[in-house]
Amino acid sequence: MIITTFLASCSKEKSASTLCDKSVSNIAGTYTPIKFEASNGGIFFNITNTVLDSCQFDDKIILNSDGTSVYLDAGVACTPNGNTNGIWSISSDGKMTLDAGTSNVSNAEITSFDCTTLVLTATEVFAGTPTLFRITMKK
């Protein structure tokens, strides 16, 4: 009985991971950026309040399956309004490029994706120094 339950759990988990592969069709959707982090010596620090203004916490990033993106200044509007159109893609080596409002990243590693939460990690030059950034977005 215990072995049957364990085996059923394993096959269910395997099936769920198949549904969440890092493909354009699975990742496409509407996201809210929930956390921005920067790494200093391998330790990530939350910089969300530094990167986002208070009017941006309810904004949306729409990743369309045709490779277009929309940064939507939702809820409390910023002045000036932050609505922008852009593009996004996933390269053959699994790297993601996103051009959408405040969440612009190039050649980002899709660190994790569970069909709801998308985590991107990329190195960008900040104040003249290459810095590792991590962006977490939720559908």
N, C-alpha and C positions, 0 to 999 in steps of 0.2 A: 504494500500500500504506500509506504513512504517513497520507495523507488519510483513508482508510477507518478506520484505527485511531483517529484523532482524532475523526472524526464519531461513531463508535460510543461513544467515551468521553463525548462531549457528551450524547448521547441517554440514556445510562445515568445520568449525573449529574442530568439534568432529571427523569428518572423517580423517582430517589431523593428529590429535593426535594418532589415531589408527594406522596409517601407521608408526609412529615413536616410537613404543614401544621399550623398552630397551632390545632387543633380539640380539643374536649373528648375525642373518641374517641381521637385520637392521643396526647394528653398523659396521659390516664388511665393509671395504673400505680403501681408501688411504687418510691419513690425513697429514696436516702440523701443527706442534706445533706452536701456535701463542702467547701463554702467559703462564708464570709460575709465581705463586704468593705464598707468605707465609703469614701466619696470626700471628700477634702479638697482643694479647689481643682482638681478635675478628675483627680486621681491617686487610684486605688483602693489601699487598704491592707487587707491580710488581717487580719481581726479574729476569725477562727474560734475561736481559743483563748480569747478574751475573752467571746464570746457563748455558746459551748458548754462545759459541764462535761465532764470526761473520760468520764463514763458515757453521754454523749449521742452520741459519735462513731459508734456503730453503730446508732443509732435509725433508724426508717423512717417515711416519710410516704407514706401510701396515698391516692391520688387516685382515687376510684371514678367510673365514667362517669355515675352518677346525681347527681353534684354533692356527694356526701358525702366527707369525708376522715377519716382516722384517723392520729393520731400514735402510733406504736407504740414503746414503750420496750423495744427489742430488745437482745439480747446482754447486756451488763453493765447490770443494772437500776440506776436512780437511786433515791435515797431522798429524798422519797417517789416512788413509781412515777409516771412522766410520761405514761401512756396517756391520750389525750383524743380525743374525736370532734369533728368540725367540718364545715365546708362549704368548697367552692371553686367558682369559676365563671370563665368568660371572657365579657366583655361584647362587644357588637356591634362596638366599636371595637378589640377585640383585647387589652384590659387584663385582667389576672388578679387575682382576689381569693382569698386563701388564709387560712383559719383552721385551723391545725393545729399545736398545741403551740408550740414556740419559733419556728416559721416562719410568723408571721402578717404578711401584707402586704395592703395595699389598693391597688387601682388600679395594679398593677405592670405595667410593660412586659415582654412576653416578648421579651427581648433576643435570645435564640437558642434553637433547639430542633432537634436533629438526630436525633430519635427515641430517643436515649439520654440525652443531657445537656440539662437544662432550666436556663436562666439567666434570672432575674427581676431587674429593676431598679426601685426605687421610692424616692420621697422620703418620709421619715418624720421626725418631730420627735424629736431626741435631745438631752437636756440643754438644752431650750429653743431649739435651733437646727435648722432644716430640714437634713437630711443625706441624701445619696444613698447608698442601700444596694444591694448586688448579692448575690444568693443563687444559688449553683450547686448543683444536685442531679442525681444520676445514677441511672438505672434499673438 
